[in-house]
Amino acid sequence: MSRATFKILFCLKRNAPKKNGLIPVMCRITVNGKIAQFSCKLDVEEKMWSVETGRLTGRSNVALEGNRMLDKIRVGVNKAYQDVFDRDSYVTAEKVRNEYLGMGMNHKTLLAVFRQHNEDYAKLVGKMKSQRSYWKYCVVYKHLSEFIKTRYKVEDIALKELASAFITDFELFLRVEKGHCTNTVWSYMMPFRSIIFTAINNGWLQRDPFYAYHITKEETKRGYLTKEEITQMINGSFKRKNYGLVRDLFIFCSFTNVALNRM
């Protein structure tokens, strides 16, 4: 394949500005007219960006440091291109991107690791693990999958690409897009953190993206039912039979003072 078909371009993702007004920089790889791109993990002011050169303008520390980061990425992507060419003799933009991001055959990706964890976890349900905890891992996997597709426009993401911003952005996704409260977000972040610990312990991830991340479960005041409300529940009927069973268990516990988790 001719090297002339291979191009690297840095550009701004203007349709996704951050709350602080900064705009993410993307690296766009083109091979034979086909494009693949990824985030450079660099946010800049639009007025400092030169579309012609694909670099930051000026001699400020921010500009110099940003351009050094872009130069490092360019060198890495060029190396990834050469590695794919030497190995496969057939190069695509997606292959180069995946090679650079560590999503090649010898590297782990987040959803792949999560999927394998859930498959192994399912085998322990009813023995060492509960159905409820397994269900929670499945829900978190579903949310992560949707988040990655929506935010990064890819099917999966390399573990080595995870940064603290990924964690905080996922939390924002759970709060805004899914409308979850703090305690629900907390209950979903814990299984996610467990997956990250597994990756670190197995040597698949060198740094902890949860480092310096904090979320605290909020104390909640539980209300109580009045005598009239309990009577209404006793006399009520449900379309689904299992709801009636739940009602009966609840009423039994209410009058006997036996906790459900002890039954």
trRosetta pair geometry for C-beta under 8 A, 3 or more apart (Angstrom, degrees):
i j d omega theta_ij theta_ji phi_ij phi_ji
1 5 6.4 -82 172 44 100 132
1 6 8.0 88 131 -41 116 106
1 31 7.9 18 167 -170 146 108
1 32 7.6 -79 -153 -51 121 114
1 85 6.8 -122 49 -123 111 107
1 89 7.7 147 -5 172 97 55
1 90 7.1 112 -36 -126 128 40
1 91 5.5 -129 52 31 160 105
2 5 5.3 99 79 -9 88 98
3 6 5.6 -59 -167 29 54 115
5 30 7.9 -122 161 126 63 81
5 31 5.8 61 129 -160 98 56
5 32 4.8 16 178 -66 134 60
5 33 7.8 -57 -161 -16 99 63
6 29 7.8 -22 -160 -169 78 86
6 30 7.3 155 -152 87 33 62
6 31 5.4 4 -102 -103 71 81
6 81 5.7 83 -158 -149 150 148
6 91 7.3 -14 -85 118 118 144
6 96 7.7 133 -140 -74 112 161
7 29 7.4 157 84 -158 55 43
7 30 4.4 -4 56 57 100 106
7 31 7.9 -170 25 -68 65 45
8 27 6.7 -21 -164 -170 94 96
8 28 7.4 143 -161 78 44 55
8 29 6.0 -13 -105 -104 68 67
8 30 7.9 -160 -70 23 27 76
8 74 5.7 138 118 -128 156 84
8 77 5.5 122 -106 98 135 145
8 78 7.4 -72 -29 -60 145 80
9 27 7.6 146 78 -161 44 49
9 28 4.5 -23 68 64 95 105
9 30 7.1 29 3 -7 110 111
9 54 5.8 -137 -163 -104 63 150
10 25 5.8 4 -175 180 102 110
10 26 7.2 162 -153 81 54 45
10 27 5.8 -27 -99 -102 72 62
10 28 7.4 179 -86 17 20 81
10 40 6.9 24 -134 -50 105 150
10 54 4.0 122 56 175 88 107
10 55 7.0 77 69 -70 138 51
10 70 5.6 -10 -81 -144 161 125
10 73 7.9 101 -87 83 117 135
11 25 7.3 155 82 -156 25 65
11 26 5.6 -24 68 61 76 94
11 28 5.9 12 15 -9 114 124
11 51 7.6 37 -125 -134 83 75
11 54 6.6 -55 -65 -124 57 96
12 23 4.8 30 -165 129 113 131
12 24 7.2 131 -157 80 61 46
12 25 6.2 -46 -98 -103 56 58
12 26 7.3 117 -144 14 8 87
12 44 7.3 -101 -104 60 107 106
12 46 6.6 71 -145 -114 167 82
12 49 5.7 48 -52 168 127 173
13 16 4.8 -18 134 44 113 104
13 23 6.4 -177 63 176 62 89
13 24 4.5 -10 40 74 119 99
13 25 7.4 -166 -1 -97 87 9
13 26 5.1 91 -51 -30 101 116
13 39 7.7 -39 -17 -106 146 87
14 17 7.0 1 -162 -53 45 91
14 23 5.9 -6 -100 -147 52 139
14 46 7.4 62 -110 -107 98 124
16 23 7.7 114 79 -148 61 73
16 24 6.2 -18 92 24 107 120
17 21 6.5 -15 174 -150 122 29
17 22 7.1 157 -162 82 80 31
17 23 5.1 -48 -108 -93 78 77
18 21 6.9 -34 75 36 79 21
18 22 4.9 -2 41 63 121 81
18 23 7.2 -156 5 -82 83 28
18 24 7.1 108 -39 -42 100 84
18 43 5.7 3 -7 -145 140 147
20 43 7.8 82 67 138 114 145
21 45 7.3 17 122 -115 102 78
22 43 3.7 74 135 154 128 110
22 44 6.1 134 -159 53 96 12
22 45 6.3 -65 -112 -70 73 51
23 43 6.5 156 68 -156 23 75
23 44 6.2 -40 60 64 77 67
23 45 7.6 89 17 -136 89 14
23 46 5.5 59 5 -69 136 87
23 49 7.6 -60 68 -23 124 149
24 39 5.8 -43 179 -138 129 104
24 40 7.5 156 177 42 80 80
24 42 7.2 114 -154 77 57 49
24 43 5.4 -39 -87 -97 52 77
25 39 7.7 104 79 -161 52 62
25 40 4.4 -34 95 42 98 130
25 42 4.5 -18 36 80 120 101
25 43 7.2 -161 -5 -90 81 26
25 44 6.0 47 -48 3 110 113
25 49 7.9 -180 -95 -112 104 128
25 66 7.8 123 -15 -169 157 112
25 70 7.3 -71 143 -88 151 109
26 37 5.0 28 169 173 117 126
26 38 7.0 161 -156 81 79 25
26 39 6.0 -55 -106 -102 70 45
26 40 6.4 -171 -113 -12 15 92
27 37 6.2 170 85 -152 49 75
27 38 5.7 -12 55 59 97 76
27 39 7.8 69 14 155 82 5
27 40 5.3 109 -32 -69 96 96
27 73 5.7 -134 -81 153 147 136
27 77 6.6 -160 167 -63 140 148
28 35 6.0 -19 -170 -158 98 110
28 36 7.8 155 -156 81 53 35
28 37 4.4 -25 -102 -96 63 112
29 35 6.9 142 77 -154 52 55
29 36 5.1 -19 62 65 105 83
29 37 6.6 174 16 -85 72 51
29 77 6.4 -154 -91 -165 118 131
29 93 4.6 157 109 -155 98 92
29 96 5.2 -156 174 88 155 127
29 97 5.5 -162 29 -61 143 93
30 33 6.8 1 -174 -116 102 13
30 34 7.0 154 -152 74 60 38
30 35 5.3 -22 -97 -95 78 74
30 93 6.0 -21 -124 -96 20 131
31 34 5.8 -27 69 60 72 91
31 81 7.9 172 -85 -126 124 109
31 91 5.6 -120 -159 124 151 97
31 92 5.7 173 80 -158 137 29
31 93 4.3 -172 20 -58 98 73
31 96 6.5 140 -37 -5 136 133
32 92 7.7 -60 37 -120 116 61
32 93 8.0 -134 42 -32 76 94
34 92 6.2 -30 86 -161 143 87
34 93 4.8 -155 107 7 89 121
34 94 7.6 -54 137 -17 122 87
35 93 5.7 -115 -149 147 14 171
36 92 7.7 82 -21 137 132 83
36 93 3.8 165 6 132 100 100
36 94 4.5 158 -80 -81 147 53
36 96 7.0 155 60 60 131 88
36 97 4.2 -119 126 -16 128 142
37 97 7.2 -99 -61 -107 5 141
38 97 5.6 149 -26 -158 118 112
38 100 7.6 -166 32 88 149 120
38 101 6.0 -166 -119 -69 167 128
38 152 7.8 13 -134 -163 68 106
38 161 7.6 -95 -173 -131 129 142
39 152 7.1 -86 -15 -121 114 94
40 69 6.9 110 165 134 111 113
40 70 6.7 0 -157 -97 149 74
40 73 5.8 -52 -132 -71 101 167
41 163 6.0 100 -129 -11 131 160
41 165 7.3 165 -138 31 88 140
42 66 5.8 118 -166 -140 134 91
42 69 5.7 148 -78 105 137 146
42 70 7.3 -72 21 -62 167 85
44 48 5.6 -116 174 72 109 115
44 49 5.7 114 110 -63 135 105
44 56 6.1 -143 -137 -94 145 110
44 62 7.9 137 -127 156 85 112
44 66 6.2 72 -89 -138 118 156
45 48 4.6 79 71 4 93 108
45 49 7.5 -166 92 -19 51 88
46 49 5.7 -59 -156 23 40 116
48 56 5.1 2 145 -151 105 90
48 57 5.7 -157 -170 45 58 79
48 58 6.3 -64 -142 14 95 124
48 62 7.4 -42 -158 109 167 119
48 63 6.2 -140 -175 -88 123 100
49 55 7.9 174 -148 97 60 24
49 56 6.3 -49 -97 -103 53 57
49 57 7.3 174 -109 -1 4 92
50 53 4.4 22 105 37 127 98
50 54 7.1 -59 90 -3 81 17
50 55 5.7 -5 50 61 110 65
50 56 7.3 137 7 -139 89 9
50 57 5.0 103 -41 -53 109 104
51 54 7.4 19 -167 -71 28 53
53 57 8.0 115 48 -75 131 83
54 70 7.7 173 134 -175 89 146
55 67 5.3 42 -162 -112 109 103
55 70 6.3 -167 -114 75 80 160
56 62 7.3 -128 176 121 157 79
56 63 4.0 -161 125 -138 122 78
56 66 4.6 67 -12 85 147 132
56 67 5.4 -120 40 -52 99 92
56 70 7.9 168 -3 -6 91 139
57 63 6.5 -72 86 -134 25 138
58 63 4.4 174 77 -34 89 164
59 63 6.5 -87 -95 71 6 131
59 64 6.7 33 -164 -54 49 107
60 63 4.7 94 55 8 79 101
60 64 6.9 -151 92 -4 40 88
61 64 5.8 -56 -141 41 31 109
61 65 5.9 26 162 -15 67 111
62 65 6.2 -59 -143 41 23 105
62 66 6.1 23 158 -19 61 113
63 66 5.8 -59 -144 39 26 111
63 67 6.2 22 160 -16 64 109
64 67 6.0 -58 -146 38 26 107
64 68 6.4 30 153 -22 62 106
65 68 5.6 -51 -149 32 32 114
65 69 6.6 35 151 -21 63 103
66 69 5.7 -54 -155 32 33 113
66 70 6.6 30 150 -16 66 104
67 70 5.5 -51 -146 37 38 112
67 71 6.3 42 153 -22 67 102
68 71 5.7 -51 -148 34 32 113
68 72 6.5 35 152 -21 63 104
69 72 5.7 -54 -152 34 31 113
69 73 6.5 31 150 -19 64 104
70 73 5.6 -52 -148 35 34 112
70 74 6.3 39 152 -23 66 103
71 74 5.6 -51 -149 33 32 114
71 75 6.5 33 153 -18 64 103
72 75 5.8 -52 -151 35 32 111
72 76 6.4 31 151 -18 64 109
73 76 5.6 -58 -149 39 32 113
73 77 6.2 30 156 -19 68 106
74 77 5.9 -54 -143 37 29 107
74 78 6.3 31 155 -19 63 107
75 78 5.8 -56 -150 36 29 112
75 79 6.4 29 152 -19 64 107
76 79 5.7 -55 -150 36 32 111
76 80 6.4 34 151 -22 65 104
76 100 5.5 100 136 -144 100 103
77 80 5.4 -49 -147 34 35 115
77 81 6.5 42 151 -24 64 99
77 96 6.5 57 -166 161 83 110
77 97 8.0 -3 -129 -94 102 50
77 100 5.1 -9 -100 -91 63 148
78 81 5.6 -49 -152 30 33 114
78 82 6.6 28 152 -15 64 105
79 82 5.8 -57 -151 38 33 109
79 83 6.2 35 152 -22 67 106
79 100 7.9 116 70 -101 83 85
80 83 5.6 -53 -145 36 31 112
80 84 6.4 30 156 -17 65 105
80 96 5.1 111 117 -163 110 69
80 97 7.8 102 132 -69 151 12
80 99 4.0 148 -162 101 103 111
80 100 3.9 -71 -51 -63 161 80
81 84 6.1 -60 -152 37 27 107
81 85 6.2 26 153 -19 64 110
81 91 6.4 47 -156 -150 75 145
81 96 4.9 9 -86 -123 71 122
81 99 7.9 165 -56 68 30 141
82 85 5.5 -55 -144 38 32 113
82 86 6.1 30 158 -18 67 107
83 86 5.9 -55 -144 38 28 108
83 87 6.1 17 159 -12 63 114
83 99 5.9 174 80 180 119 142
84 87 5.9 -65 -143 43 27 105
84 88 5.6 -25 178 26 68 114
84 91 5.1 104 113 -112 118 91
84 95 4.9 119 -144 136 147 116
84 96 5.8 -106 7 -84 152 64
84 99 5.2 -125 -57 -39 107 157
85 88 7.1 -71 -117 56 15 76
85 89 6.6 53 -170 -106 54 29
85 91 5.2 -22 -79 -56 78 126
88 91 6.9 137 77 -69 114 57
88 95 7.1 -81 36 -169 157 155
91 95 6.0 -140 -152 71 55 132
91 96 6.4 44 -170 -52 103 102
92 95 4.5 99 55 2 80 104
92 96 7.2 -149 91 -5 43 84
93 96 5.9 -56 -152 35 33 110
93 97 6.4 32 152 -17 66 107
94 97 5.7 -54 -146 38 33 111
94 98 6.1 29 157 -16 67 109
95 98 5.9 -59 -145 40 27 108
95 99 6.1 30 156 -22 64 108
96 99 5.7 -54 -147 35 28 112
96 100 6.4 26 156 -17 63 107
97 100 5.9 -59 -150 37 29 109
97 101 6.1 12 159 -6 66 114
97 103 7.8 -2 117 41 73 124
98 101 5.9 -62 -139 47 29 103
98 103 3.8 -88 -157 76 85 106
98 104 5.9 127 132 -68 96 58
98 158 7.7 146 -151 -56 63 119
99 102 8.0 39 177 -65 25 23
99 103 7.6 -76 -49 55 22 69
99 104 5.2 48 -108 -64 61 116
101 157 7.9 -94 166 -162 137 61
101 158 4.4 170 145 4 96 142
101 160 6.9 165 173 73 59 104
101 161 5.3 -5 -161 -59 103 125
102 107 4.2 -178 167 -150 76 158
102 158 4.4 120 76 -169 90 146
102 159 7.3 -80 109 52 129 70
102 160 4.2 47 43 31 157 136
102 161 7.1 -171 44 -34 108 86
103 107 5.7 -104 -98 86 17 126
103 109 5.7 43 -127 -77 93 112
103 156 7.3 142 -137 97 129 105
103 157 7.9 -99 -83 -168 126 24
103 158 4.5 -114 -63 -72 87 106
104 107 5.2 79 49 13 67 109
107 158 6.1 -5 142 -139 129 110
107 159 7.5 -155 172 31 91 95
107 160 7.1 -57 -162 -4 126 119
108 112 6.4 -147 -163 78 69 117
108 113 5.4 52 177 -57 119 114
108 158 7.6 110 89 -153 48 66
108 159 5.1 15 93 -6 95 129
108 199 6.8 -173 108 -135 147 105
108 204 4.3 -10 31 -159 147 130
108 205 7.8 -84 73 -47 125 81
109 112 4.5 79 63 11 90 112
109 113 6.9 -168 83 -9 42 88
109 156 4.3 51 157 150 142 126
109 157 6.3 143 -161 75 94 29
109 158 5.5 -67 -107 -99 75 42
109 159 6.5 -163 -126 -28 22 75
110 113 6.1 -65 -154 37 25 106
110 114 6.2 21 154 -17 65 111
110 144 7.0 -124 135 164 124 135
110 148 7.5 177 70 -80 131 146
110 156 6.4 -179 50 -170 78 84
110 157 5.2 7 14 68 121 84
110 158 7.5 86 -19 136 83 6
110 159 5.8 141 -65 -82 70 67
110 162 6.7 110 -74 -62 124 123
110 195 7.7 75 -162 136 79 132
111 114 5.3 -52 -141 40 36 115
111 115 6.0 44 156 -27 67 103
111 141 7.1 104 -139 -158 81 90
111 144 6.6 178 -90 114 90 116
111 145 5.9 83 -117 -91 134 85
111 148 7.0 -103 -45 18 124 161
111 155 7.6 -104 47 143 152 70
111 156 4.5 -118 34 -120 117 98
111 157 7.5 91 -10 27 94 68
112 115 5.7 -49 -146 32 28 114
112 116 6.6 27 155 -16 61 105
112 156 6.3 40 -26 -150 90 152
113 116 5.9 -56 -150 37 30 109
113 117 6.4 35 151 -22 64 106
113 159 6.9 48 -9 -69 144 123
113 195 6.4 124 117 -175 108 104
113 198 7.1 165 168 99 118 116
113 199 5.7 30 179 -83 165 105
113 204 6.8 161 -92 108 142 164
114 117 5.6 -55 -152 34 31 115
114 118 6.5 28 153 -18 65 106
114 137 7.8 -177 -171 178 90 94
114 140 7.9 -130 -157 106 131 97
114 141 5.0 161 146 -111 127 101
114 144 6.8 160 -58 70 176 152
114 195 5.4 1 -97 -138 82 150
115 118 5.9 -58 -152 36 30 109
115 119 6.5 30 152 -19 65 106
115 141 7.0 113 -78 -150 59 139
116 119 5.7 -53 -148 35 33 113
116 120 6.4 29 155 -14 66 106
117 120 6.0 -62 -152 40 29 106
117 121 6.0 31 152 -24 67 111
117 137 7.1 -124 116 -174 108 138
117 195 5.9 -126 -2 -113 168 93
117 198 6.5 117 -96 76 129 172
118 121 5.3 -51 -139 36 32 116
118 122 6.3 43 157 -30 64 100
118 134 7.4 108 -151 -160 79 81
118 137 5.3 177 -101 127 94 121
118 138 6.1 106 -143 -82 136 71
118 141 6.1 -34 -48 -43 147 154
119 122 5.9 -47 -152 23 28 115
119 123 7.5 31 150 -21 56 100
120 123 6.0 -53 -166 24 38 114
120 124 7.4 23 146 -10 65 107
121 124 6.0 -68 -162 38 40 106
121 125 7.1 59 144 -45 69 89
121 129 6.0 -94 -170 110 81 175
121 133 7.9 -119 -179 114 127 96
121 134 5.5 167 133 -115 112 91
121 137 6.0 33 80 55 168 165
122 125 5.7 -29 -157 -5 42 117
122 134 6.0 103 -94 -152 60 136
124 127 5.2 -101 -162 61 57 107
124 128 4.6 -45 -176 52 113 95
124 129 4.2 73 110 10 104 111
125 129 5.2 -56 -87 87 50 96
125 130 6.9 15 -139 149 77 12
125 131 5.4 75 -163 -84 121 62
125 134 5.0 -28 -85 -32 122 152
126 129 7.8 -4 13 69 37 64
126 131 7.2 39 -54 -53 76 91
129 133 5.8 -111 -174 72 94 124
129 134 6.1 97 136 -53 122 99
130 133 4.8 92 62 8 90 99
130 134 7.0 -153 96 -4 49 87
131 134 5.6 -58 -150 39 34 113
131 135 6.2 39 151 -24 67 105
132 135 5.6 -51 -149 32 30 114
132 136 6.7 33 151 -22 62 102
133 136 5.6 -48 -151 30 36 114
133 137 6.8 38 151 -18 64 100
133 191 8.0 161 -171 -91 79 119
134 137 5.8 -53 -155 33 35 111
134 138 6.6 35 148 -19 65 106
135 138 5.6 -57 -153 36 34 114
135 139 6.4 35 151 -21 67 104
136 139 5.7 -51 -148 34 34 112
136 140 6.4 33 154 -17 65 105
136 187 6.9 -95 -148 153 132 100
136 188 7.3 -149 -175 -103 94 60
136 191 5.7 174 126 -43 102 148
137 140 5.8 -54 -148 37 31 111
137 141 6.4 36 152 -22 64 105
137 191 5.0 -160 -97 -166 68 143
138 141 5.6 -52 -149 34 32 114
138 142 6.5 34 152 -21 64 104
139 142 5.6 -53 -152 34 33 113
139 143 6.5 30 152 -16 66 105
139 188 7.1 -94 107 -114 105 105
140 143 5.7 -54 -148 38 33 110
140 144 6.2 34 154 -19 66 107
140 188 5.0 161 -98 -160 99 86
140 191 4.8 -175 1 83 162 127
140 192 5.5 -147 -179 -57 135 87
141 144 5.8 -56 -147 38 29 111
141 145 6.3 32 155 -23 64 107
142 145 5.8 -54 -149 33 28 113
142 146 6.5 24 155 -14 63 107
143 146 5.9 -58 -150 39 31 108
143 147 6.1 33 153 -22 66 109
143 170 7.9 99 133 -168 106 99
143 173 7.4 143 174 117 100 117
143 174 6.5 36 -178 -93 144 92
143 178 6.7 -16 -127 -65 118 151
143 188 6.7 2 44 -168 157 142
144 147 5.5 -55 -144 37 31 114
144 148 6.2 30 158 -20 66 106
144 170 6.9 1 -109 -138 75 131
144 192 7.0 148 -70 -110 128 114
145 148 6.1 -54 -148 34 27 109
145 149 6.5 23 156 -14 62 109
146 149 5.9 -59 -149 39 31 109
146 150 6.0 24 157 -16 67 113
147 150 5.9 -62 -144 41 26 107
147 151 5.7 2 169 0 67 117
147 169 7.8 137 -177 122 121 93
147 170 5.5 52 179 -120 165 82
147 173 4.8 77 -114 146 113 171
147 177 8.0 160 -96 55 82 152
148 151 6.5 -61 -126 48 21 95
148 152 5.4 -34 -168 38 62 115
148 154 6.3 -66 158 73 98 78
148 155 7.4 39 116 159 121 15
148 156 6.7 24 147 -119 156 23
148 157 5.4 -140 -137 -20 125 112
149 152 7.5 -52 -92 58 9 74
149 153 7.0 46 -170 -113 45 24
149 154 7.2 -129 -104 67 48 32
149 155 6.9 24 -89 -104 91 40
150 153 8.0 -23 162 -65 8 53
150 173 7.6 138 73 -132 136 128
150 177 7.7 104 112 -122 171 164
151 169 6.5 100 -134 149 158 132
151 173 7.3 -81 -48 -79 126 135
152 157 6.2 64 68 -81 169 119
154 157 6.4 112 83 -73 128 74
157 161 5.5 -110 174 71 96 128
157 162 7.0 109 124 -66 119 79
157 166 7.8 176 125 -132 158 142
158 161 4.4 92 67 -4 90 106
158 162 7.8 -136 100 -20 57 76
159 162 5.9 -36 -167 1 44 116
159 199 5.5 -166 -142 -169 143 145
159 204 5.4 49 66 140 168 100
159 205 4.6 -106 158 -80 122 101
160 205 7.0 -167 -79 -119 53 68
160 206 7.4 34 -117 16 86 98
161 166 7.8 103 121 -59 77 145
162 166 5.1 -95 -147 45 69 155
162 167 7.8 68 -178 -43 100 85
162 196 7.7 -148 132 -117 161 111
162 205 7.1 -16 47 -134 125 129
162 209 4.4 -89 141 -45 103 149
163 166 5.5 116 54 -5 58 98
163 167 8.0 -119 106 0 42 87
163 209 5.6 165 -173 -125 9 108
164 167 5.7 -52 -160 32 44 113
164 168 6.5 32 150 -10 73 106
164 209 5.5 -173 -74 -168 44 72
164 210 7.8 143 -114 -90 74 13
164 211 6.9 -79 -84 64 110 75
164 212 6.5 -11 -121 67 141 108
164 213 6.4 -177 -146 -57 92 104
165 168 5.9 -58 -144 44 35 105
165 169 5.8 36 157 -21 69 111
166 169 5.9 -58 -143 40 25 110
166 170 6.3 28 156 -22 62 108
166 209 5.9 -21 55 -178 110 149
167 170 5.9 -57 -150 34 26 110
167 171 6.6 28 151 -19 62 104
167 189 7.9 70 -165 -140 96 111
167 209 5.3 164 -35 137 116 104
167 210 5.9 143 -106 -94 156 59
167 213 5.1 -62 125 -94 148 157
168 171 5.5 -49 -149 33 35 115
168 172 6.5 38 151 -19 64 103
168 213 7.0 -150 -61 -118 82 111
169 172 5.5 -51 -150 35 35 114
169 173 6.4 43 148 -24 64 102
170 173 5.3 -47 -150 31 36 118
170 174 6.6 37 151 -19 64 101
170 192 7.5 169 125 -155 151 167
171 174 5.8 -53 -153 34 33 111
171 175 6.4 25 152 -14 66 109
171 185 5.9 70 -149 -172 81 128
171 189 6.8 12 -93 -81 97 126
171 215 7.0 -169 -124 -76 139 139
172 175 5.7 -59 -146 41 32 108
172 176 5.7 4 167 3 71 116
173 176 6.6 -63 -125 50 20 91
173 177 4.9 -19 -167 24 64 124
173 178 6.9 52 141 -5 66 101
174 177 7.3 -24 -71 54 12 86
174 178 5.0 -35 -151 43 45 127
174 180 4.9 -39 162 39 89 128
174 184 7.5 -162 166 111 117 95
174 185 4.8 131 113 -113 136 94
174 188 6.1 -179 -127 70 150 148
175 178 7.3 40 -2 56 9 83
175 179 7.5 36 176 -113 33 15
175 180 6.1 -86 -96 61 41 76
175 185 6.0 -3 -66 -76 84 141
176 179 7.5 -1 173 -69 14 49
180 184 3.9 -121 -170 92 109 126
180 185 5.1 140 110 -56 120 78
180 188 7.3 10 155 0 170 137
181 184 5.2 91 53 12 70 103
181 185 7.1 -132 100 -5 34 92
182 185 5.7 -58 -147 38 30 112
182 186 6.2 35 154 -23 66 106
182 215 7.4 -170 -166 -173 88 103
182 216 8.0 -3 167 79 125 58
182 217 7.4 150 130 -135 98 38
182 218 5.1 70 88 -9 133 120
183 186 5.4 -47 -145 34 33 117
183 187 6.4 34 154 -20 64 104
183 217 5.6 61 -118 -148 80 81
183 218 5.7 -97 -58 41 95 88
183 220 6.8 -32 -47 -38 155 126
184 187 5.6 -53 -147 36 33 110
184 188 6.5 26 153 -14 64 107
185 188 5.9 -62 -151 40 31 107
185 189 6.2 30 154 -23 68 108
185 215 6.7 -111 115 -172 105 150
186 189 5.9 -56 -142 34 28 109
186 190 6.8 37 158 -29 61 102
186 215 5.2 -165 -100 129 82 116
186 216 7.3 -41 -104 116 135 14
186 217 4.7 163 139 -85 168 77
186 218 8.0 -180 -15 2 145 71
187 190 6.2 -44 -153 20 30 115
188 191 6.6 -54 -161 35 40 102
188 192 6.6 37 147 -15 67 111
189 192 5.4 -59 -150 42 40 116
189 193 6.0 45 152 -25 72 105
189 215 5.7 78 52 46 162 147
190 193 5.7 -51 -145 34 30 112
190 194 6.6 36 152 -24 61 102
191 194 5.3 -50 -152 30 36 118
191 195 6.8 40 151 -21 65 98
192 195 5.8 -51 -157 30 35 112
192 196 6.7 34 147 -17 65 104
193 196 5.5 -53 -151 35 38 114
193 197 6.4 41 150 -21 67 102
193 210 5.4 67 -121 -90 97 161
194 197 5.6 -50 -150 33 33 113
194 198 6.6 38 150 -22 63 102
195 198 5.6 -52 -154 32 34 116
195 199 6.6 34 149 -19 65 103
196 199 5.6 -52 -151 34 35 112
196 200 6.4 33 152 -18 66 105
196 205 6.8 -69 -161 69 71 164
196 208 6.6 95 151 -143 122 76
196 209 6.6 -115 -137 42 142 92
196 210 5.8 135 92 -14 161 119
197 200 5.7 -54 -147 37 33 111
197 201 6.1 31 156 -18 67 109
198 201 5.9 -57 -144 39 27 110
198 202 6.3 16 159 -10 63 112
199 202 6.1 -66 -147 43 26 103
199 204 4.4 -85 -164 71 80 111
199 205 4.1 48 131 1 111 120
200 203 7.8 44 178 -67 30 22
200 204 7.6 -85 -64 54 21 71
200 205 5.0 -60 -78 75 62 100
200 206 7.8 125 -127 -105 78 6
200 208 6.1 0 -81 -82 147 87
205 208 7.5 94 128 -85 119 46
207 211 7.1 -68 172 -2 87 134
208 211 4.5 108 88 -41 99 95
209 213 7.6 27 132 -18 62 135
210 213 4.7 -91 -161 41 58 124
225 229 4.2 -129 -167 89 96 125
225 230 5.2 116 124 -56 127 83
225 233 7.4 -18 -165 -12 156 137
225 254 7.7 -35 52 -127 126 142
226 229 4.7 97 52 5 75 102
226 230 7.1 -139 94 -4 40 86
227 230 5.8 -54 -150 36 32 111
227 231 6.4 34 151 -20 65 106
228 231 5.7 -53 -150 35 32 113
228 232 6.4 34 151 -20 64 105
229 232 5.5 -51 -148 35 33 114
229 233 6.4 35 151 -21 64 103
230 233 5.6 -53 -151 35 33 112
230 234 6.4 37 150 -23 65 103
230 251 7.1 125 -165 -119 95 88
230 254 6.5 -174 -130 144 129 160
231 234 5.6 -51 -149 32 33 113
231 235 6.4 14 158 -4 66 110
232 235 6.2 -66 -145 47 28 100
232 236 6.1 45 153 -45 64 106
233 236 5.5 -45 -144 14 30 122
233 247 6.1 -166 171 -153 99 110
233 250 7.6 -69 155 94 145 125
233 251 6.8 -176 112 -75 116 107
234 247 8.0 164 -98 161 36 114
234 251 6.0 101 -91 -115 87 146
236 247 7.3 -134 73 -140 107 157
237 244 7.6 -10 -151 -91 52 113
238 241 7.4 159 91 -87 107 17
238 243 3.8 -139 172 87 160 123
238 244 5.0 -159 40 -55 119 79
238 247 7.0 176 -23 -16 134 136
239 243 7.5 45 53 30 57 138
240 243 4.6 89 77 -4 93 106
240 244 7.6 -164 100 -7 55 82
241 244 5.6 -52 -162 30 44 114
241 245 6.8 45 145 -20 70 100
242 245 5.3 -45 -153 31 44 116
242 246 6.6 48 149 -20 67 99
243 246 5.6 -51 -152 35 36 113
243 247 6.4 40 148 -22 65 104
244 247 5.5 -51 -149 34 34 115
244 248 6.4 36 152 -21 66 103
245 248 5.7 -52 -148 34 32 111
245 249 6.5 32 154 -17 64 104
246 249 5.8 -55 -150 36 31 111
246 250 6.3 32 152 -20 65 107
247 250 5.7 -58 -149 36 30 111
247 251 6.3 27 155 -17 66 107
248 251 5.8 -54 -145 37 30 109
248 252 6.2 34 154 -22 64 107
249 252 5.6 -54 -148 35 30 115
249 253 6.4 27 155 -16 64 107
249 260 6.5 69 152 -114 117 105
249 263 7.4 -162 -155 66 113 171
250 253 5.9 -58 -150 38 30 109
250 254 6.3 34 151 -27 65 107
250 260 7.7 -18 -93 -71 59 123
251 254 5.5 -52 -147 31 32 116
251 255 6.6 14 161 -6 65 107
252 255 6.5 -70 -153 43 26 97
252 256 5.9 -8 164 8 67 121
252 258 7.2 -32 131 52 89 115
253 256 6.2 -71 -128 53 26 92
253 257 7.4 74 179 -104 59 5
253 258 5.2 -107 -124 71 71 72
253 259 6.7 66 -151 -118 123 17
253 260 5.7 -42 -81 -58 156 76
253 263 7.7 -92 -82 -41 110 133
258 262 6.2 -122 -178 73 83 117
258 263 6.5 86 141 -68 117 99
259 262 4.6 81 69 4 91 107
259 263 7.5 -151 98 -21 51 84
260 263 5.7 -52 -157 15 41 117
